Amino acid sequence: MTDDNHIIAERRAKLARLRQDGVAFPNDFSPTELAGTLQAEYADKARWDSPALDALSRSVTIAGRLMAKRVMGKAAFATLKDRSGETIQVFLQQSTLGDTYESFKGYDIGDIVGASGPLMRTKTGELSVRATSLRLLTKSLRPLPDKWHGLADTEVRYRQRYVDLIVNDDVRRTFVMRSQIVRFIRQFLERPEYGFLEVETPMMHYIPGGATARPFVTHHNALDLQLYLRVAPELYLKRLVVGGLERVYEINRNFRNEGVSTRHNPEFTMLEFYWAYATFVDLMDITERLLRELVVEVCGRELIDYQGQTIDFSAAFTRLSMTDAVCRQNPDIAIGDCRNADALRAHCQRLKIHTKADWGWGRLLQEIFEATVESTLVQPTFITHYPAETSPLSRRNDADPAVTDRFELFIVARELANGFSELNDPEDQAERFLAQVQAKDAGDAEAMHYDADYIRALEYGMPPTAGEGIGIDRLAMLLTNTASIRDVLLFPYLRPE
């Protein structure tokens, strides 16, 4: 810390001299090329050797952060890194730059520099810019981390993501890939064959709904009204389906006042989309196609590596009912036990799964599934037909009303997507909301409220519809081979310093 303070003091003194000279923080410099574009364009060293570049006589203007410098008497080299994430070398000569060359000797690693001049290739074959002009655009007052050790402290990396992005190229690539994922999803859903419309819905709700989760509470001063940060946009999106916007999607921020882990952050991003005249089977089909094409687009292949495991997107995704999944993984549980609350409670006791007295067979079955099956679902697997008891917004299955036309997609033992044929019967929905209210009154902090306006919307008539949510953060973790959700969030939540 003492060394850093000394360095900062020296740099502040340099800035003070720049201010005296009236050249601190100029705002009239504009680069014309990117390092990455130039490196790609002239990558063929046989074609673009030194004589060819000299004959081309192409002058460029670049700007970037000074990542390295080497002064050798009357000549020097500087390495600049720009928004392309690539670097390019600048060759400087005292005979060309005069006093500017002397000023360059005082530049510090981390400064932002602009340079203009013709392209050249050095004796070692490195593409460079022969500087005919050079300017210091931004004085960096703090030193970058030591180049041999980088920014290794994980918490510091999260708190100072701006530094992390400067010095860690892998981190930059992760967030570029995340952006590519979101862009592809938009393009996919808006293809003419699907025709989904992107919309925006409120982030502050009068009633928290659309998911069983504990909300964040806020207050609107002017209206003297308690509001909730949204836990999901589902009920608003389905209102739009009622209104005739029959294929809608939103890439949204949700807020859930729950635990923090390597898989959970209180603020997270979801894709939610709703499709009139489709079923949960249609959703599974489109999800499988979306993910397979996305993996090829972003990763370049259908087989990817995740934390030492190979995940195969080329094969058809497994589809398995929750009952079948539980029985296959637990030979001691018979099919007949799966609708018997007493039998399931005994199995929970044997498996050391905590239960509550008011849970029915549906909740007990899902608890056994989560405790014994989820961790085994490494390859893409749709688990279908969730109990109605744990699916308050899902349509009951016509052949078996005790379960719903719902699925969750699991990959590497994590839930990645949740979708179902929507419940569009307003009377059935009202009864399920009432059951949720009773659960809340009994102490379930995550149970839903009764949303009278949503019931009113359903009473106007919602066409048969299917809807789905896909976790963007977990999808980014999967495709970037990242173990912690914090590594795919630019600014994850941390305790204040």
Buried (B, 14 or more C-beta within 10 A) or exposed (E): EEEEEEBBEBBEEBBEEBEEEEEBEEEEBEBEBBBBBBBEEBEEEEEBEEEBBBEEEBBBBBBBBBBEBEBEEEBBBBBBBBEBBBBBBBBBBBEBBEEBBEBBEEBBBBBBBBBBBBBBBEEEEBBBBBBBEBBBBBBBBEBBBEEEEBBEEEEEBBBBBEBBBBBBEEBBEBBEBBEBBBEBBEEBBBEEEBEBBEBEBEBEBBBBBBBBBBBBEEEEEEEEEEBBBBBBBBBBBBBBBBEEBBBBBBBBBBBBBBEEEEBEBBBBBBBBBBBBEBBBBBBBEBBBEBBBBBBBBBBEEBEBEBEEEEBEBEEEBEBBBBBBBBBEBBEEBEEEBBBBBEBBBEBBEEBEBEBEEEBBBBBBBBBBBEBBBBEEBBBBBBBBBBBBBBBBBBBBBEEBEBBBBBBBBBBBEBBBBBBBBBBBBBEBBBEBBEBBBEBBEEEBEBBBBBBEEBBEBBEEEBEEBBBBBBBBBBBBBBBBBBEBBBBBBEEBEEEEE
